[in-house]
Amino acid sequence: MNGTMRQLREHLNLSIQEVADATQLSFRTVLRAEQGEALNPKSRRRLCKFYGKIPEELGLVPRTICSPLSKREY
């Protein structure tokens, strides 16, 4: 579940339908985003623009952990 996006929406005192209407996305797409399901790039862009955040800040893309390369991997 994507608690970040839901918390932000609730902090703004908005319903899922209000976000859907403002972003021209379906209720189901916004719900899927909040549940951590994959979205197409267009939907991610619309939500990012609406919230003024990048995908990583909204939890719309998995965060990767980079480990330093050993000398053998160069």
Contacts in CASP RR format, 6 or more apart in sequence:
PFRMAT RR
TARGET T0000
AUTHOR 0000-0000-0000
METHOD contacts of the structure
MODEL  1
MNGTMRQLREHLNLSIQEVADATQLSFRTVLRAEQGEALNPKSRRRLCKF
YGKIPEELGLVPRTICSPLSKREY
1 34 0 8 1.000
1 35 0 8 1.000
1 36 0 8 1.000
2 33 0 8 1.000
2 34 0 8 1.000
2 35 0 8 1.000
2 36 0 8 1.000
2 58 0 8 1.000
2 59 0 8 1.000
2 60 0 8 1.000
3 34 0 8 1.000
4 57 0 8 1.000
4 58 0 8 1.000
4 59 0 8 1.000
5 33 0 8 1.000
5 34 0 8 1.000
5 47 0 8 1.000
5 51 0 8 1.000
5 58 0 8 1.000
5 59 0 8 1.000
5 60 0 8 1.000
6 34 0 8 1.000
8 51 0 8 1.000
8 53 0 8 1.000
8 58 0 8 1.000
9 15 0 8 1.000
9 16 0 8 1.000
9 19 0 8 1.000
9 34 0 8 1.000
16 27 0 8 1.000
16 30 0 8 1.000
16 31 0 8 1.000
16 34 0 8 1.000
17 27 0 8 1.000
19 25 0 8 1.000
19 30 0 8 1.000
19 47 0 8 1.000
19 50 0 8 1.000
20 26 0 8 1.000
20 27 0 8 1.000
20 29 0 8 1.000
20 30 0 8 1.000
22 50 0 8 1.000
23 30 0 8 1.000
23 46 0 8 1.000
23 47 0 8 1.000
23 49 0 8 1.000
23 50 0 8 1.000
24 46 0 8 1.000
25 43 0 8 1.000
25 46 0 8 1.000
25 47 0 8 1.000
29 39 0 8 1.000
29 43 0 8 1.000
30 47 0 8 1.000
32 39 0 8 1.000
33 39 0 8 1.000
33 43 0 8 1.000
33 44 0 8 1.000
33 47 0 8 1.000
33 58 0 8 1.000
33 60 0 8 1.000
36 59 0 8 1.000
36 60 0 8 1.000
39 47 0 8 1.000
39 60 0 8 1.000
44 55 0 8 1.000
44 60 0 8 1.000
44 61 0 8 1.000
47 58 0 8 1.000
47 60 0 8 1.000
48 54 0 8 1.000
48 55 0 8 1.000
48 58 0 8 1.000
48 60 0 8 1.000
51 58 0 8 1.000
55 61 0 8 1.000
56 63 0 8 1.000
END
